[in-house]
């Protein structure tokens, strides 16, 4: 099966809908990118938000639907209809049929099970529709909530990147986690997302 990232699906769960980004998402995206907790959890550096940064960031999000080497989807909270976060399959390795996975949620999208469902929908799409063999990620040690979400979705810890991130408080390790297509197929039905 050939991996086709040019298709930008709409994936609907009980709590979230994954969809291409829309123009109305940008105010919530901006708020998330400026949120200190989002900056910390993603291992990003705070940015000075000026007009140039805003235009560059808006342009970047406006081009996500045109990318044919990765999948970027907005996470819409079905209860509010608003942007809650994003999921990404990127760094595709065609020789090994593998991808990197990353996720970001704004302040309003945390602690309500939206992330768990969004991860399950993305992983299910990656294996069932794209035909991937492996999806991997890194999670920082100061983010046990995210690690629990990944474990619920079937990701397995593979190793530790020691001192992977320098923070004002000191060095932080990152755990490499991955899920294989066989792992996903072996999950109980209730732990796999329905893809319609």
N, C-alpha and C positions, 0 to 999 in steps of 0.2 A: 504494500500500500504506500503510495507516494504521499508525503506530508505536504499539505496545502495550507499555508498560513494566510493566503489571500482571502479566504472565506472568513468573515467576522460573524460568528454565530450569535444568536440570542439564546441563552440557556436560562431556564426558569426553574426555580426551586420554590419551596414554601415561603421562605423569608426574603430571598434575593432574586434579582434578575440580572444576569450578566449580559452586557450589550455593548455595542460600539459607543465611544464617547460622543456626547452631544454638546452643542455650544453652551447650553444652560448649565453644564456641569462645572464650568470654570470657577465660579466664585467659591464653591465648596472645595475644589481642588486647591485653590490658592490658600484657603483657610487651613487645609490639612498640611500643606507644605510649610506653612508658617507656624504650625503647632509644635511647641518644644518637645512634646512626648512623641510625635511622629518622627521628628528629626532624630531623637535619641534612639527609638526602636529600630529605625532603618539604618542606623549608623551613618547618617548624613551629617554634613556640616551646616550650621546656620548660614543663611544667605542674607545679603542686604537686598531687600525687595525694593527695586526701583522700576521705573517705566521700561527700561531695556530688559530687565529680568522678566517682567510680566509679559512683554511681547514675545520674548524668546520661548518662555514656558508655554504660553498660549499657542504659539506656532507649533511647538513640539507635540502637544496634545491634539492639535488639529490634523496632524499627519499620521496619527496612529492607525487610522483605517486604511491607509494606503501602503502599509508595510507588508511585504510578502515573505519576510524572513523571521517574523515573530507575531505573537498574538497578544494584544493589549486590549483588555475589556474593562469597562466601568462596572462597578458593583452598585446596583440600584437597590435601595431599601424598599421592598414592596409595601411596607406599612405607610411610608411617607411619599414614595415616588422620587425621592431625592438621591443624589450621589452619596454613597457611603464609603467607597474605596475603589481599589483597582486590583486586578490580577493580571499577571504577565507570564507568558511562556516565551523565553528568549534564549539566546546563545545556543541555537539549534546546531547539533552536530549530526549531519546527515549520515556519516559513515557508521555511527553508533546508534542512530535513531534515538538521541537523547536531547533533553532540554533542561535549562535552568528554570526555576519557578521563583517568582517573587510576588509579594502582596503588600499593599499599604491600605490602611483604614484611617479615615479621619476620626476626630473625637466622637462624633455621633454614631459611628459604626462599630464601636467596640463594646464588648461584654454583653452581647445580645444573641450570640449564635450565628451572626451573619458571616463571620469569617469561616467558621467550620463548614457551613453550607457552600460558600464560595470556593473554598479549597476543594471540596469533594466534587463540585460541578466541573471545575477546571481540570482536575486530575482525570475524572471520568471522560471528559471530552478528549484529553490528550491521548488516552489509551484507546477508547472505543471508536473515536472518529478520526483522529490523526494517525493512529497506528504507532505511537511512540513505544519504545522499549523501556526507557528510564527517564524519570523526572527527578531532579535533585535541587537542593537548596542549602543555604547556610542560615543558622539562627544563632543570635548572640546569647550568651549565658544569662544576661540580665532580662531576657524575654521568655520566662517559663510559660507564660500564657500562650504564646505563639507555638512553642514546642508541643504543648498539649494538643493544640488544634491539629498540628501536622501528624502527631502520633495517632489521633483519632481517625485521620484520613488514611492511615496506613504507612506513613513514612517511617523509616527505620534509621536510627543513628548509625553512622558508618565510621566516624572518627572526629577528632578535635583539631581545629586549627588554633594552635596556641598563640596567645597575644595577637589576635587578628585585627583588633581595633584599639586605637588609643583614644581614651576619653579623658575628660578633666579629672576623673576619679582614678585613672590608671588604665592598665591594659585589660582587655576582655577577650576571652576565648570565644570561638564560634564552633558550633557543632555542625558537621556536614551530615545531612539527612537525605535519603532517597527512597523512592518507591519504584518497583519494577512492575511491568505489565502483569506478570504472573502473581505478584503480591496483591495487586489490585483485584484481579479476577478471583483470588482466594478469599477476599474479604466477605464477611456476611452481607447479605443483600441490604440490610438496614444501614450499613456503613458506606455503601456506594450510592452516589447520587443518581436519581432517575434522569435520563436524558431525553425523555419524551419519545 
